[in-house]
Amino acid sequence: MGTHSLKRIAAFAVIASAFAAAAAPRQPNVLIIVVDDMGFSDLGCFGGEIETPALDALAADGLRFTQCYNTARCWPTRSALMTGYYPQQTRSDPVRGPFPQWVRTLPRWLAPAGYACYHSGKWHVNGAPKPVADGGFDRSYILHDHDRHFNPKNHALDDKPLPPVGPGTNYYTTAAITDHALRCLEEHAAQRPARPFFAYVAYTAPHFPLHAPEDDIAPFRARYAAGWEAVRAARHARMTRMGIVSCALSAPESAVGPPYHFPDALMALGPGEVNRPLPWDSLTAPQRAFQSQKMAVHAAMIHRVDREVGRILGQVRRMGAWDDTLILFLSDNGASAEIMVRGDGHDPDAPMGSAASYLCLGPGWSTVANTPLRRHKTWVHEGGTSTPLIAHWPAGIADRNALRRDICHVIDFVPTVLDLAGVTPDLPPGAPPFPGVSLVPAFAKDGALARGPLYFSHEDNRALRDGDHKIVSAKRDGGGWELYDLAADRCEQRNLAAEHPGRVAELADRWAALDAQFRRDADPPQPKQ
């Protein structure tokens, strides 16, 4: 064969390769943003009064999922999000031990498919303590310190410990997490522009302690003087008009306080603190002032998250990656009713929201943040497990400003990302099938997901949702099963268990079978020697 023929064949091969590359579907970039302890109704686009323009714009240009679930607690949710399995399958809840050998975190699947992977913020994934060495990320800024938003004592860059940050700096967790995420994306654009990226940005706000710069708090200082009933009613009215919910407002449970009682902390916080969602007009004037200022700091933290998210979105646009990036925004659990003092303690003379204070949202405002749903973080009622999920992807989601009522869960994130990345997982020996489903069909059409029951278990709080029926039990209520029809009663106000004992028994048997199977997955029988 002559030289010219060889050159022609080589040229045709190059052209064919180019056509093949053009015809192949492009792997989208993926940006997952998680906030900590934010309530179902805190965002403006989910009915809240807190200004969140960046996230509202994201929702207006994409989808809002109204029935997405987490696990009711931070570390189980993050483990499920990173592995694609229920935390009970990976020794993440209730036992916190090393992952079974078959577990792979999401970057371990994505890196061989060509993705560069970046992490910034909270990790808290039990069993994979180091995001780079064990989690498969290329770069990571990990914030281990969950007790300070101003002066962290325990954080690391690419798995290597960093020195503590002392007072007098401009450090604030929400900004620092964003700064690192921006550096990763800027580096990606400069050094790896041809590769898709996976960025996992995990904010610690608005988790306690309630800390925010005074300039962020000031616009909210007078906003919550009307009290929690008025704010909650206004949120519910907006959510109903927006179509987010159609249920009646759940009744405040004045006898239900924090999930853990710390009497010394309650004493240290002073006479302004109350550990029950009591009627606002029954509080003393100092209590009303104290409580309204706590909610002002919570609102400031969420507003600041929105501003920082806006910075990240701006970088994605500058990279020319906007159309080809799937963005998922969610909360790791419902708002928290906890009241405690940890870290450096609480100085009652310090300005509320400053580094020397240690405040928690508490059950009064947590009830508001989770409007209109029942209960809080750690409970597996709807208030503890419902997350406001936003999905945005111009190249892959045609609908704009649309609601999705498909039932979904954080276990679905790994199957979704692998589906879009074109990764068919070759599961390691001993690995069970992923329990979740890809959300891609729901990106195209409401009601497109077909799935089996969803399982919940945390601290002896149990639930199972099968279609619109949900059984739920709480240890502090005696552990008996309640039954709700969530199509008519998302706020879990009418217990149908006495009317349908057969359905309760059927769902309870399913829960027990799943629970037993998941624990076998975590600790499979060892072969006989």
Secondary structure, DSSP 8 states (H G I E B T S, - for coil): --HHHHHHHHHHHHHHHHHHHHHS----EEEEEEESS--TT-SGGGT-SS--HHHHHHHHTSEEEEEEE--SSHHHHHHHHHHSS-GGGTT-SSS-----TT---HHHHHGGGT-EEEEEE----TT---TTTTT--SEEEEE---S-SSS-SSEEETTEE-----TTS---HHHHHHHHHHHHHHHHHHH-TTS-EEEEEE--TTSSS----HHHHGGGTTTTTT-HHHHHHHHHHHHHHHTS--S------TT---SS--HHHHHHH-TT--SS---GGGS-HHHHHHHHHHHHHHHHHHHHHHHHHHHHHHHHHHTT-STTEEEEEEESS---------TT---TTS-TTSTT-----HHHHHHHHTTTS---TTS-SHHHHEEEEEEE-TTT----SEEE---EEGGGHHHHHHHHHT------TT----SS--SHHHHHSTT------EEEEETTEEEEEETTEEEEE-GGGTS--EEEETTT-TT--S--TTT-HHHHHHHHHHHHHHHHHHHHHHS------
